[in-house]
Amino acid sequence: MANTHGQTLFLHTDKKLPEKNQTNRSYYLLIGYCILLLIIGFLSEPFTTLLAGMILILTSPSNLLTDYIELGTLGSAFVNSGLLTLISVLLAKKEKVPINGAIIAALFTVSGCSFFGKNLYNSIPIIIGGLCYARLVKKPFSQFIVVSLFGSALSPIISYLTFGLSLPFAFSVPLGCIVGILIGMILPPLASHVLTFHQGFSLYNVGFTSGLIAMIFTGILRMFGWKIEGKNLISTAYHKELLLFLIFLFLLMFLVGFILNHFSLKGFKAISKTSGKLITDFISIAGIGATMMNMAIIGLLLVGYTQLSHSTLNGPIVGAILSAVGFSAFGNHLLNSLPLLVSVYLTAQLSSVFEIDQTTVVLAGIFGTGLAPIAGYYGITFGLLAGFLHMSIVTNVSYLHGGLNLYNNGFSTGFVAAVMVPLLDNILQIRKVKQHARKRKS
């Protein structure tokens, strides 16, 4: 626990703090989640169909929005997510990373985005780059693994260089891998610096960092005549199956969390009192059981939001929900997230441009909860305003990176927070001065 600029920050970083058996138990739960994804994938279709779908996924340019369920198959999308998440979990375990909110958020983001952009080929070079950076600065990789896992937001750059520019494979494969390693090396120092830009009021710090890198990269390619445009490949055939999966997962998560929390709801009050501003670790505050229940509640809330919006569940929406659920161990809770969902929903309803059931609009609502700290810190009114501004920005920034940054909403939330926070701080300071002057007069 530390105090910075009057804000209490919670981060469970001391490896000696959690008991060894509790850490191992948490890792077993994460491995169990990965196995669930793999079982669903392998049972969904014949192995030959599954293999063909995996090949399509691995050889796709993968820029936004590329739904792996539509590109490949339902089973191959689940297997891709399960395998990539399992590798990430085992890597974190090997590096003896303690289970805290940050690593949970990173792992669930990997899992979620593996439904629409991340795969075994395009993610591993970025992680290798993070490892190279750790060796370069002579520090343990465990200090950078979270940034490296989040940094796979830029995985489409590797796939696009390899499969999207019609270059010979003998040239494009090494090029993609080398660029991926370089990206992995520059992400850690950039991410730590960019945090000051939005002062921790956007939960998707690496998403904003990735957006800046992708914007520069896209600009360079366009300058030399390469056309980079987003995709809109979306599945519509598996709504019921995906709905059942999400409901089952979150009910199971709540049940397991309830058991681990000694059959009580203790810890929810402590979680709901936080603003959610980075860095707020719910596992440190309330324990793994209460955190899992909070994650499950946010998951069910987001599923309910998609149903209220009458949207069809697909790879990107499922991925967005899983990612936001991961951040429910690291900042999101019911009280600070709901205002953002309400705001985006109302903005889309009032707009003459957006349809409330559009995938991009639904994603804006789900990922808009990355601005939850604004609602948690400054109040519901400003949370509603943040959702409105996010909706106005998110649909325009995708051109800047051509879909090569999977965290498009994270890019947008960084801008919103950077604009709102200084203004709100100024307004609050003026109010405090006036209140102090009134007290002196009285």
C-alpha positions in Angstrom: 0.0 0.0 0.0 1.3 3.5 -0.9 0.1 7.0 -0.8 0.7 9.1 -4.0 -0.8 12.6 -4.4 -3.4 12.0 -1.8 -4.5 8.7 -3.4 -4.2 5.4 -1.7 -2.9 2.8 -4.2 -3.2 -0.9 -3.7 -0.9 -3.4 -5.4 -0.1 -6.9 -4.3 3.5 -7.1 -5.4 5.5 -8.7 -2.6 6.1 -12.3 -3.6 6.5 -13.2 0.1 3.1 -11.8 1.0 0.7 -14.4 -0.4 1.0 -17.9 1.1 2.4 -20.4 -1.3 -0.6 -22.7 -1.2 -3.0 -19.7 -1.9 -0.8 -18.7 -4.9 -0.8 -22.3 -6.3 -4.5 -22.6 -5.8 -5.1 -19.4 -7.8 -2.9 -20.7 -10.6 -4.8 -24.0 -10.6 -8.1 -22.1 -11.0 -6.6 -20.2 -13.9 -5.4 -23.4 -15.5 -8.9 -24.9 -14.9 -10.3 -22.0 -16.9 -8.0 -22.6 -19.8 -8.9 -26.3 -19.8 -12.6 -25.4 -19.9 -11.9 -23.3 -23.0 -10.0 -26.2 -24.6 -12.7 -28.8 -23.8 -15.4 -26.6 -25.3 -13.2 -26.1 -28.4 -12.3 -29.8 -28.9 -15.9 -31.0 -28.3 -17.4 -28.4 -30.7 -16.4 -30.1 -34.0 -14.3 -32.8 -35.6 -10.6 -32.5 -35.3 -10.0 -31.9 -39.0 -12.5 -29.0 -39.0 -10.8 -27.7 -35.9 -7.3 -27.9 -37.5 -8.5 -26.2 -40.7 -9.9 -23.3 -38.6 -6.7 -23.0 -36.6 -4.7 -22.7 -39.8 -7.0 -19.9 -41.0 -6.6 -18.1 -37.7 -2.8 -18.4 -37.6 -2.4 -17.1 -41.2 -4.9 -14.2 -41.0 -3.7 -10.5 -41.0 -6.0 -10.3 -37.9 -6.6 -6.5 -37.8 -9.8 -5.2 -36.3 -12.4 -6.5 -36.5 -11.5 -10.1 -37.4 -13.8 -12.5 -35.6 -12.0 -15.8 -35.3 -15.3 -17.6 -34.9 -16.3 -16.4 -38.4 -12.8 -16.6 -39.9 -12.2 -20.1 -38.6 -14.7 -22.1 -36.5 -16.3 -21.9 -33.1 -14.0 -24.7 -31.8 -10.8 -23.2 -33.3 -11.5 -19.8 -31.6 -12.0 -21.5 -28.2 -8.9 -23.6 -28.7 -6.8 -20.6 -29.8 -8.0 -18.7 -26.6 -7.4 -21.7 -24.4 -3.9 -22.5 -25.7 -2.6 -18.9 -25.7 -4.0 -18.2 -22.2 -2.6 -21.5 -20.9 0.9 -20.6 -22.2 0.6 -17.2 -20.5 -0.5 -18.7 -17.2 2.3 -21.2 -17.2 4.8 -18.5 -18.1 3.6 -16.4 -15.2 3.8 -19.4 -12.9 7.4 -20.2 -14.1 8.4 -16.6 -13.4 6.8 -16.9 -9.9 4.5 -13.9 -10.5 2.2 -13.5 -7.5 -1.5 -13.6 -8.3 -2.7 -10.0 -8.1 -5.3 -7.9 -9.9 -2.8 -6.8 -12.6 -1.9 -10.4 -13.7 -5.6 -11.5 -13.6 -6.5 -8.5 -15.9 -3.6 -9.3 -18.3 -4.5 -13.0 -18.5 -8.2 -12.5 -19.1 -7.4 -9.8 -21.7 -5.2 -12.3 -23.5 -8.0 -14.8 -23.3 -10.6 -12.4 -24.6 -8.6 -10.9 -27.4 -7.7 -14.4 -28.6 -11.2 -14.5 -30.0 -10.5 -11.6 -32.4 -6.9 -10.9 -33.1 -4.3 -12.6 -30.9 -2.9 -16.1 -31.8 0.1 -18.2 -31.1 2.0 -16.8 -34.0 1.5 -13.1 -33.6 1.7 -12.9 -29.8 4.8 -14.8 -28.8 7.4 -12.4 -30.5 6.1 -9.5 -28.3 6.6 -11.6 -25.2 10.1 -12.5 -26.4 10.7 -8.8 -26.8 9.7 -8.2 -23.2 12.1 -10.9 -22.1 14.9 -9.3 -24.2 14.1 -5.9 -22.5 14.4 -7.5 -19.1 17.7 -9.0 -20.0 18.9 -5.6 -21.4 18.1 -3.7 -18.2 19.2 -6.7 -16.0 15.9 -7.1 -14.2 13.7 -10.2 -13.7 11.1 -10.7 -16.5 8.5 -11.0 -13.8 8.5 -7.2 -13.5 7.5 -6.8 -17.1 5.4 -9.8 -17.9 2.1 -8.0 -17.3 3.0 -5.3 -19.8 4.2 -7.9 -22.3 0.9 -9.8 -22.0 -1.1 -6.6 -22.5 1.3 -5.6 -25.2 0.1 -8.4 -27.4 -2.6 -5.8 -28.3 -0.2 -5.1 -31.2 -0.2 -8.7 -32.4 -2.0 -7.7 -35.7 1.1 -5.7 -36.7 3.0 -9.0 -36.9 0.3 -10.8 -38.7 -0.3 -7.9 -41.1 3.4 -7.7 -42.0 3.5 -11.4 -42.6 0.2 -12.1 -44.3 -1.4 -8.8 -45.2 1.2 -7.1 -47.6 1.6 -9.9 -50.1 5.3 -10.2 -49.4 7.3 -13.4 -49.9 7.1 -15.5 -46.7 10.9 -15.8 -46.7 11.0 -12.1 -46.1 7.6 -11.4 -44.3 7.9 -14.0 -41.6 11.4 -12.8 -40.2 10.2 -9.2 -40.7 7.0 -9.7 -38.7 8.9 -11.5 -35.9 11.7 -8.9 -35.7 9.2 -6.1 -35.5 7.2 -8.0 -32.9 10.3 -8.4 -30.7 11.2 -4.7 -31.1 7.6 -3.8 -30.1 8.0 -6.0 -27.0 11.2 -4.2 -26.1 9.9 -0.6 -26.3 6.5 -1.2 -24.6 7.7 -1.4 -20.9 9.4 2.0 -20.8 6.7 3.7 -22.8 3.8 2.2 -20.7 5.3 3.5 -17.4 5.7 6.9 -18.9 2.3 7.1 -20.5 0.6 6.4 -17.2 1.2 10.1 -16.2 -0.7 11.2 -19.3 -4.1 10.0 -18.0 -3.0 9.8 -14.3 -4.4 6.4 -13.9 -8.0 7.2 -14.8 -8.0 4.9 -17.8 -7.6 1.3 -16.7 -6.3 0.4 -20.2 -2.9 2.1 -19.9 -1.1 -0.3 -22.2 -4.0 0.0 -24.6 -3.3 3.7 -25.0 0.5 3.0 -25.3 -0.2 0.4 -28.0 -2.4 2.8 -29.8 0.4 5.4 -30.0 2.8 2.8 -31.4 0.3 1.4 -33.9 -0.5 5.0 -35.0 3.2 5.7 -35.8 3.6 2.3 -37.5 0.5 2.8 -39.6 1.5 6.3 -40.6 4.9 5.0 -41.8 3.3 2.3 -43.9 0.8 4.7 -45.4 3.6 7.2 -46.2 5.1 4.6 -48.5 1.9 3.7 -50.2 0.7 0.7 -48.2 -3.1 0.8 -47.6 -4.2 -0.3 -44.2 -7.9 -0.5 -43.6 -9.9 -2.1 -40.8 -12.1 -5.2 -41.3 -15.6 -6.0 -40.3 -15.7 -9.8 -40.2 -18.3 -10.8 -37.7 -20.1 -14.1 -36.8 -23.8 -14.3 -36.3 -24.5 -18.0 -36.0 -23.5 -18.9 -32.4 -25.4 -16.4 -30.2 -27.1 -19.1 -28.0 -24.0 -21.2 -27.6 -21.9 -18.2 -26.6 -24.6 -16.9 -24.2 -24.8 -20.3 -22.4 -21.0 -20.3 -22.2 -20.8 -16.9 -20.6 -23.7 -17.5 -18.1 -22.2 -20.8 -17.1 -18.7 -19.4 -16.7 -19.8 -16.4 -14.5 -22.2 -18.5 -12.3 -19.4 -21.0 -11.8 -17.0 -18.2 -11.0 -19.4 -16.7 -8.5 -19.9 -20.1 -6.8 -16.2 -20.8 -6.6 -15.5 -17.3 -5.2 -18.3 -17.7 -2.7 -16.8 -20.9 -1.4 -13.3 -19.5 -1.3 -14.7 -16.5 0.6 -15.9 -18.9 3.3 -19.6 -18.7 2.1 -19.9 -15.0 2.7 -20.0 -11.7 0.8 -17.4 -10.1 3.0 -15.1 -7.8 1.0 -17.7 -6.4 -1.4 -18.1 -3.2 0.6 -14.3 -2.6 0.6 -14.2 -3.1 -3.2 -17.1 -0.8 -3.8 -15.5 2.0 -1.8 -12.5 2.2 -4.1 -12.5 4.6 -7.0 -10.7 2.0 -9.2 -8.0 4.4 -10.2 -4.7 2.7 -11.2 -3.3 1.0 -9.4 -6.1 -0.7 -7.3 -5.7 -4.4 -6.6 -8.9 -6.0 -5.4 -7.1 -9.2 -4.4 -5.0 -7.2 -2.0 -8.0 -5.4 -0.7 -10.6 -8.2 -0.3 -9.0 -11.5 -1.2 -9.4 -13.9 -4.2 -12.9 -15.1 -3.2 -14.5 -11.6 -3.1 -12.6 -10.6 -6.2 -13.9 -13.6 -8.2 -17.5 -12.8 -7.1 -17.0 -9.2 -8.2 -15.7 -10.5 -11.6 -18.7 -12.7 -12.0 -21.1 -9.9 -11.2 -19.5 -7.6 -13.7 -19.6 -10.4 -16.2 -23.3 -11.0 -15.7 -23.9 -7.2 -15.9 -22.1 -7.0 -19.3 -24.0 -10.1 -20.6 -27.2 -8.3 -19.5 -26.1 -5.2 -21.3 -25.7 -7.1 -24.6 -29.1 -8.6 -24.2 -30.7 -5.2 -23.5 -29.0 -3.9 -26.6 -30.4 -6.9 -28.6 -27.0 -7.6 -30.0 -25.8 -10.9 -31.4 -22.9 -12.4 -29.4 -19.8 -13.0 -31.5 -16.0 -13.3 -31.0 -15.3 -9.6 -30.4 -18.1 -9.1 -27.9 -17.3 -12.3 -26.0 -13.6 -11.2 -26.0 -14.6 -7.7 -24.7 -16.6 -9.2 -21.9 -13.8 -11.5 -20.8 -11.3 -8.6 -20.9 -13.5 -6.3 -18.8 -14.1 -9.2 -16.4 -10.4 -9.4 -15.9 -10.2 -5.8 -15.0 -12.9 -6.4 -12.4 -9.9 -7.7 -10.3 -8.1 -4.4 -11.0 -10.5 -1.5 -10.9 -14.0 -2.2 -12.2 -16.9 -2.8 -9.8 -20.6 -2.3 -10.1 -20.8 1.2 -8.7 -18.1 2.7 -10.9 -18.8 0.7 -14.1 -22.6 1.1 -14.4 -22.6 4.8 -15.2 -20.3 4.3 -18.2 -22.6 1.5 -19.6 -25.7 3.7 -19.1 -24.0 6.7 -20.7 -22.9 4.8 -23.8 -26.3 3.1 -24.1 -28.2 6.5 -23.9 -25.7 8.2 -26.3 -26.2 5.5 -28.9 -30.0 5.7 -28.5 -30.0 9.5 -29.0 -27.5 9.4 -31.9 -28.7 9.4 -35.5 -25.6 7.6 -36.6 -25.2 4.6 -34.3 -27.4 1.5 -33.9 -27.5 0.2 -30.3 -27.0 -3.4 -31.4 -24.0 -2.7 -33.6 -20.9 -4.7 -32.5 -18.8 -1.5 -32.4 -21.3 0.3 -30.2 -21.6 -2.7 -27.9 -17.8 -2.9 -27.7 -17.7 0.8 -26.8 -20.1 0.2 -23.9 -18.2 -2.8 -22.6 -14.7 -1.4 -23.0 -16.0 2.1 -21.9 -15.9 0.7 -18.4 -12.1 1.3 -18.6 -13.1 4.9 -17.6 -14.8 3.6 -14.4 -12.2 5.4 -12.2 -13.6 8.7 -13.3 -17.1 7.8 -12.1 -15.6 6.3 -8.9 -13.4 9.3 -8.1 -15.4 12.3 -9.4 -18.9 11.0 -9.2 -21.7 9.5 -11.3 -22.4 12.8 -13.3 -18.8 13.0 -14.6 -18.9 9.2 -15.2 -21.9 9.8 -17.5 -20.0 12.6 -19.3 -17.0 10.3 -19.7 -19.1 7.7 -21.4 -20.6 10.3 -23.8 -17.1 11.5 -24.8 -15.8 8.0 -25.2 -18.6 7.2 -27.6 -17.8 10.3 -29.7 -14.1 9.5 -29.9 -13.8 5.7 -30.1 -15.4 5.4 -33.6 -12.9 7.9 -35.0 -9.5 6.9 -33.6 -9.5 3.5 -35.3 -8.4 5.1 -38.6 -5.2 6.3 -36.9 -4.0 2.8 -36.3 -5.8 1.0 -39.1 -7.1 -1.7 -36.8 -3.5 -2.8 -35.9 -4.2 -2.0 -32.2 -6.7 -4.5 -30.7 -7.3 -2.1 -27.8 -9.0 0.6 -29.9 -11.2 1.5 -26.9 -8.2 1.6 -24.6 -6.7 4.2 -27.0 -9.9 6.2 -26.8 -10.2 6.1 -23.0 -6.7 7.4 -22.6 -7.6 10.6 -24.6 -10.9 11.0 -22.7 -9.2 10.7 -19.3 -6.3 13.0 -20.3 -8.8 15.7 -21.3 -11.2 15.4 -18.4 -9.0 14.8 -15.4 -7.1 18.2 -15.5 -10.3 20.1 -16.0 -12.1 18.2 -13.2 -9.2 18.7 -10.8 -9.3 22.4 -11.6 -13.0 22.6 -11.0 -12.7 20.7 -7.7 -9.8 23.0 -6.6 -11.9 26.1 -7.3 -14.8 24.6 -5.3 -12.5 23.9 -2.3 -11.2 27.4 -2.4 -14.7 28.8 -2.4 -15.9 26.5 0.3 -12.9 27.5 2.4 -13.6 31.2 1.8 -17.3 30.7 2.9 -16.2 29.0 6.1 -13.8 31.8 6.9 -16.6 34.4 6.4 -19.0 32.5 8.6 
